[in-house]
Amino acid sequence: MTEELECSRAGCRLAATHHILWRNPRIHAEDRTKVWLACDEHVGFLSEYLRSREFPVEVREGIPQ
């Protein structure tokens, strides 16, 4: 049995379909990347939330291996 990974949006329990790579340049070195998971419904919200803080953001389909 494989466990589905859930969206990182607070309160969301939907299966993740995308991953968002980001970092805070004020505290993270360029080689440090964080990952948030997102469902189809919240991928736009989560990526825009990070972009509004001027963080480098990259959205990819699927779940990281």
C-alpha angles and dihedrals in degrees: 000000000000121000117229115231114234132225116268093227110115111262095007117125098176120125114268116247100172139035126217119210114203146147139195104237091201092065108013127073116235091257093055116091128176124206130217121185120222139190121221090263097053106032091096094046095049095045093047090048089058095041091052087062089052094246119152105255134186122182119204130181118242132021122297114254 
